[in-house]
Amino acid sequence: MALNPADQHLRHVEKDVLIPKMMREKAREQCSEQVQDFTKCCKNSGILMIVKSWKENSALKECLTSYYNDPAFYEECKMEYLKEREEFRKTGIPAKKRLQKLPTSM
């Protein structure tokens, strides 16, 4: 399903807030191993987590930054956002509600 080029215009909030938010969420999924390592280290280190977990924190930052700085990843998220926006405009149902499982019985 190709998007109409006229429908690809992005408002400031979409370009600077909504798409970067999607990028952060998707990058955290892609870097889930580093997120888990950092979280585990912090839980095990208590108050000294800043000192003890710097290696895990650095690995997490490096992984996330590689996605944030990838123009192809931005374009992928932008296209996904545009598809969600187009679907919302057609149905009036936000993606979160559309993706939720419908009850099988009432």
N, C-alpha and C positions, 0 to 999 in steps of 0.2 A: 504494500500500500504506500504509494508515493505521496508525500506531503506537497501541497500547493506552495510554491515559493512565496506567494503573498502571505500565507499563514505562518511563515517562519520568522516574522518580525518579532523581536523580543523587547519587552518593556525593561526598564532599568532594574526593577525588582526581580524580574525573572533572570536576567543576565548576571546580576551581582549578588543575588541572595538565593533564589530557589534552585538554580542549576548548581551552584557551588555546594548547597546543602545536599543535593542528590549525590554529588561527587564525593562528599565526605562520607555519606552513608555507604555508598558502594565501595569506596576505598577501604573503609573499616571492615567490610565483608571480605575483600580481597586480602587484607592484611590480618585476617583473624588469628593466625598463629602468633604473630607478634603482639596483638592485643591480649591474647590469652597469657602469653609469657609475661608481659608487663603487669597485668592484673594479678597474676599469681605471685610474682615477685613482691609487689606492693603489699599484698595481703600478708605475706610471710615476713616482711621487713618491719612492719609497724611504723614507728616514728622516724626510723632511719631509711625509709623507702627512697628518699631523694638520693642518698649516697649509695645505697646498696643496689638500686635498680637503674642506674644510669645507663648500663649496657643495653638492657631491655628497652629503655626509653629511647635511646639513640636508634636502635634497630626499628622500633615502631615509627619514629619520626622519619627515618630514611625511607621506609616502605610507603608511608602515606604521602610524603613529598614527591616521590617518584610518580604517583598517580596524579597529584594536584598539578604537577608541571607538564603533564603529558597532553599535548593538544588533541591527539586522537581520542583520549579518554574524555576530554571535555566535549568533543563533537558527539561521541557516543551517548553521553549523558544528556546533551542538548537535544538530540534526536528522540531519545526516550521521553524527555520532558515534553517535547512538542507533540508526540503521539498521545501522551496522557492528557495534555491540554485539549487536543482535538477531540478525543473521546469524551472528555468532560463537557465540551461545548455541544456535542451531539446529544448526550444523555442527561446531563445535569447531575450526574453521580460522580463524586470524587473517587480517585483511584483507590484510596484506602478502603472505602465502602464497597467498591466494585470487586476488590480482591478478597474481601472477607468471605468466609465460607457461609453459604446460605443454609438456614436450618432445614433439615431433611423431613422433620415432622413438626406438627404444631399441636 
